[in-house]
Amino acid sequence: LPWRTALGNVEFGLEATGVPRRQRAAKAREFLDLVGLTGFEDRHPHELSGGMRQRVAIARSLAYDPDVLLMDEPFAALDAQTRESLQDELRRIWQSTGKTVVFITHGIEEAVYLGQRVAVITSRPGRIKEVVPVSFKDRATAATGEDLRSSPEFARYRHEIWTLLHDEVARAQQLEKE
């Protein structure tokens, strides 16, 4: 909401559920802190970068305390560095909150990096083709300075999912020719 500050945007869902004003502000500040926006509470959306606006949206969603957080391509419009930074933030937030996150993306690398299970969907009709469990020995490698995205395990998962998608694209193209 462009007329509200970051704090006001996070408070929005809490207002609708009847949370008292003082509790709303405290809870909103807690979630802005969780997403790394302490000090930006009084900024309006036009004063924030795209990545910061996405962080406010995540904080707003988490403050509402959903059982499941549905994220439909939230980082698609961001530059590569901001996208990777927010992926790291989302993993950190997921680890600290334990929330179930359903993350929709067209990016194979993003799916492998963020997911514990990656569902590959067929094009027409849209059905689950296969669910690929993604299990790294140490998901916290980013904290140790190692780049998970450069690991052989990551490459193996990426290739497995690419193969499933490649077969799906080839099948769809064949159907179009017929």
C-alpha positions as a Markdown table, in Angstrom:
| # | Residue | x | y | z |
|---|---|---|---|---|
| 1 | Leu | 0.0 | 0.0 | 0.0 |
| 2 | Pro | 1.9 | 3.1 | -1.3 |
| 3 | Trp | 0.4 | 5.5 | 1.3 |
| 4 | Arg | 1.5 | 3.4 | 4.3 |
| 5 | Thr | 5.0 | 3.1 | 5.7 |
| 6 | Ala | 6.8 | -0.2 | 5.9 |
| 7 | Leu | 5.5 | -0.5 | 9.5 |
| 8 | Gly | 2.0 | 0.3 | 8.4 |
| 9 | Asn | 2.1 | -2.2 | 5.6 |
| 10 | Val | 3.2 | -5.0 | 8.0 |
| 11 | Glu | 0.4 | -3.9 | 10.5 |
| 12 | Phe | -2.2 | -4.1 | 7.7 |
| 13 | Gly | -3.2 | -7.8 | 8.2 |
| 14 | Leu | -3.1 | -7.5 | 11.9 |
| 15 | Glu | -5.6 | -4.6 | 11.8 |
| 16 | Ala | -8.1 | -6.8 | 10.0 |
| 17 | Thr | -7.8 | -9.5 | 12.6 |
| 18 | Gly | -8.4 | -7.1 | 15.5 |
| 19 | Val | -5.0 | -7.0 | 17.1 |
| 20 | Pro | -4.8 | -4.0 | 19.4 |
| 21 | Arg | -2.7 | -1.0 | 18.1 |
| 22 | Arg | 0.3 | -1.4 | 20.5 |
| 23 | Gln | 0.5 | -5.1 | 19.9 |
| 24 | Arg | 0.3 | -4.5 | 16.2 |
| 25 | Ala | 3.2 | -2.1 | 16.2 |
| 26 | Ala | 5.4 | -4.4 | 18.4 |
| 27 | Lys | 4.7 | -7.4 | 16.2 |
| 28 | Ala | 5.3 | -5.5 | 13.0 |
| 29 | Arg | 8.6 | -4.2 | 14.3 |
| 30 | Glu | 9.6 | -7.8 | 15.3 |
| 31 | Phe | 8.9 | -9.1 | 11.7 |
| 32 | Leu | 10.6 | -6.1 | 10.1 |
| 33 | Asp | 13.6 | -7.0 | 12.2 |
| 34 | Leu | 13.4 | -10.6 | 11.2 |
| 35 | Val | 13.6 | -9.6 | 7.5 |
| 36 | Gly | 16.5 | -7.2 | 8.1 |
| 37 | Leu | 14.6 | -3.9 | 7.9 |
| 38 | Thr | 15.2 | -2.4 | 11.3 |
| 39 | Gly | 15.5 | 1.3 | 10.8 |
| 40 | Phe | 13.3 | 1.4 | 7.8 |
| 41 | Glu | 9.9 | 1.3 | 9.6 |
| 42 | Asp | 9.0 | 4.9 | 8.6 |
| 43 | Arg | 9.8 | 4.6 | 4.9 |
| 44 | His | 7.2 | 4.5 | 2.3 |
| 45 | Pro | 7.3 | 1.9 | -0.6 |
| 46 | His | 8.7 | 4.5 | -3.1 |
| 47 | Glu | 11.6 | 5.1 | -0.7 |
| 48 | Leu | 12.6 | 1.4 | -0.7 |
| 49 | Ser | 14.4 | -0.8 | -3.2 |
| 50 | Gly | 12.6 | -3.7 | -4.9 |
| 51 | Gly | 14.3 | -6.1 | -2.6 |
| 52 | Met | 13.3 | -4.1 | 0.5 |
| 53 | Arg | 9.7 | -4.0 | -0.8 |
| 54 | Gln | 9.7 | -7.8 | -1.1 |
| 55 | Arg | 11.1 | -8.1 | 2.5 |
| 56 | Val | 8.2 | -5.9 | 3.7 |
| 57 | Ala | 5.8 | -8.2 | 1.8 |
| 58 | Ile | 7.3 | -11.3 | 3.5 |
| 59 | Ala | 7.2 | -9.6 | 6.9 |
| 60 | Arg | 3.5 | -8.7 | 6.3 |
| 61 | Ser | 2.7 | -12.3 | 5.4 |
| 62 | Leu | 4.6 | -13.7 | 8.4 |
| 63 | Ala | 3.0 | -11.3 | 10.9 |
| 64 | Tyr | -0.4 | -12.7 | 10.0 |
| 65 | Asp | 1.0 | -16.1 | 11.2 |
| 66 | Pro | -0.3 | -18.3 | 8.4 |
| 67 | Asp | 0.1 | -22.1 | 8.6 |
| 68 | Val | 1.4 | -22.1 | 5.0 |
| 69 | Leu | 3.2 | -19.2 | 3.2 |
| 70 | Leu | 2.4 | -19.2 | -0.5 |
| 71 | Met | 4.9 | -17.3 | -2.6 |
| 72 | Asp | 4.2 | -17.1 | -6.3 |
| 73 | Glu | 7.4 | -16.1 | -8.1 |
| 74 | Pro | 8.1 | -13.3 | -5.6 |
| 75 | Phe | 11.7 | -12.7 | -6.8 |
| 76 | Ala | 11.1 | -12.9 | -10.6 |
| 77 | Ala | 11.3 | -9.1 | -11.2 |
| 78 | Leu | 14.5 | -8.6 | -9.2 |
| 79 | Asp | 18.1 | -8.4 | -10.4 |
| 80 | Ala | 20.3 | -11.5 | -10.0 |
| 81 | Gln | 22.2 | -10.3 | -6.9 |
| 82 | Thr | 19.1 | -9.1 | -5.1 |
| 83 | Arg | 17.3 | -12.4 | -5.9 |
| 84 | Glu | 20.1 | -14.5 | -4.5 |
| 85 | Ser | 20.3 | -12.3 | -1.4 |
| 86 | Leu | 16.6 | -12.7 | -0.8 |
| 87 | Gln | 16.8 | -16.5 | -1.4 |
| 88 | Asp | 19.4 | -16.6 | 1.4 |
| 89 | Glu | 17.1 | -14.4 | 3.6 |
| 90 | Leu | 14.1 | -16.6 | 2.9 |
| 91 | Arg | 16.1 | -19.7 | 3.9 |
| 92 | Arg | 17.2 | -18.0 | 7.1 |
| 93 | Ile | 13.6 | -16.9 | 7.9 |
| 94 | Trp | 12.3 | -20.4 | 7.1 |
| 95 | Gln | 14.9 | -22.0 | 9.4 |
| 96 | Ser | 14.0 | -19.5 | 12.2 |
| 97 | Thr | 10.2 | -19.7 | 11.9 |
| 98 | Gly | 9.7 | -23.3 | 10.8 |
| 99 | Lys | 6.8 | -22.2 | 8.5 |
| 100 | Thr | 5.8 | -24.3 | 5.6 |
| 101 | Val | 6.5 | -22.4 | 2.4 |
| 102 | Val | 5.1 | -23.3 | -1.0 |
| 103 | Phe | 7.3 | -21.4 | -3.5 |
| 104 | Ile | 6.4 | -21.2 | -7.1 |
| 105 | Thr | 9.2 | -20.5 | -9.6 |
| 106 | His | 10.2 | -21.2 | -13.1 |
| 107 | Gly | 13.9 | -21.1 | -12.0 |
| 108 | Ile | 15.4 | -24.6 | -11.6 |
| 109 | Glu | 18.3 | -23.2 | -9.6 |
| 110 | Glu | 16.0 | -21.3 | -7.3 |
| 111 | Ala | 13.8 | -24.4 | -6.8 |
| 112 | Val | 16.8 | -26.6 | -5.9 |
| 113 | Tyr | 18.3 | -24.0 | -3.6 |
| 114 | Leu | 15.2 | -23.3 | -1.7 |
| 115 | Gly | 13.3 | -26.5 | -1.8 |
| 116 | Gln | 13.2 | -29.7 | 0.2 |
| 117 | Arg | 10.9 | -31.1 | -2.5 |
| 118 | Val | 10.6 | -29.8 | -6.0 |
| 119 | Ala | 7.3 | -30.6 | -7.8 |
| 120 | Val | 7.7 | -30.7 | -11.6 |
| 121 | Ile | 4.4 | -29.8 | -13.3 |
| 122 | Thr | 3.3 | -30.8 | -16.8 |
| 123 | Ser | 2.3 | -28.1 | -19.2 |
| 124 | Arg | -1.1 | -29.3 | -20.5 |
| 125 | Pro | -2.9 | -30.3 | -18.5 |
| 126 | Gly | -1.1 | -29.0 | -15.4 |
| 127 | Arg | -0.5 | -32.0 | -13.2 |
| 128 | Ile | 2.4 | -33.0 | -11.0 |
| 129 | Lys | 4.7 | -35.1 | -13.1 |
| 130 | Glu | 7.2 | -35.9 | -10.4 |
| 131 | Val | 8.2 | -34.7 | -7.0 |
| 132 | Val | 12.0 | -34.7 | -6.5 |
| 133 | Pro | 13.2 | -34.8 | -2.9 |
| 134 | Val | 16.1 | -32.4 | -2.4 |
| 135 | Ser | 18.3 | -33.3 | 0.5 |
| 136 | Phe | 21.8 | -31.7 | 0.9 |
| 137 | Lys | 24.2 | -33.1 | 3.5 |
| 138 | Asp | 24.4 | -29.7 | 5.1 |
| 139 | Arg | 21.9 | -27.1 | 4.0 |
| 140 | Ala | 23.7 | -24.5 | 6.2 |
| 141 | Thr | 26.8 | -24.5 | 3.9 |
| 142 | Ala | 26.0 | -20.9 | 3.0 |
| 143 | Ala | 26.7 | -20.0 | 6.7 |
| 144 | Thr | 30.1 | -21.6 | 6.5 |
| 145 | Gly | 31.1 | -19.6 | 3.4 |
| 146 | Glu | 30.8 | -22.5 | 0.9 |
| 147 | Asp | 28.6 | -21.9 | -2.1 |
| 148 | Leu | 25.9 | -24.6 | -2.2 |
| 149 | Arg | 25.0 | -23.6 | -5.7 |
| 150 | Ser | 28.5 | -24.7 | -6.9 |
| 151 | Ser | 28.4 | -28.1 | -5.2 |
| 152 | Pro | 28.2 | -31.4 | -7.2 |
| 153 | Glu | 25.0 | -32.3 | -5.3 |
| 154 | Phe | 23.4 | -29.1 | -6.5 |
| 155 | Ala | 24.4 | -29.8 | -10.1 |
| 156 | Arg | 23.0 | -33.4 | -9.8 |
| 157 | Tyr | 19.6 | -32.1 | -8.6 |
| 158 | Arg | 19.6 | -29.3 | -11.2 |
| 159 | His | 20.3 | -31.9 | -14.0 |
| 160 | Glu | 17.6 | -34.3 | -12.7 |
| 161 | Ile | 14.9 | -31.5 | -12.7 |
| 162 | Trp | 16.1 | -30.1 | -16.1 |
| 163 | Thr | 15.8 | -33.6 | -17.6 |
| 164 | Leu | 12.2 | -33.9 | -16.4 |
| 165 | Leu | 11.4 | -30.5 | -17.8 |
| 166 | His | 13.3 | -31.0 | -21.0 |
| 167 | Asp | 11.3 | -34.2 | -21.7 |
| 168 | Glu | 8.1 | -32.3 | -20.9 |
| 169 | Val | 9.0 | -29.5 | -23.3 |
| 170 | Ala | 9.9 | -32.0 | -26.0 |
| 171 | Arg | 6.6 | -33.8 | -25.5 |
| 172 | Ala | 4.6 | -30.5 | -25.7 |
| 173 | Gln | 6.4 | -29.5 | -28.9 |
| 174 | Gln | 5.7 | -32.9 | -30.5 |
| 175 | Leu | 2.0 | -32.5 | -29.7 |
| 176 | Glu | 1.9 | -29.1 | -31.3 |
| 177 | Lys | 3.4 | -30.5 | -34.5 |
| 178 | Glu | 0.7 | -33.2 | -34.7 |
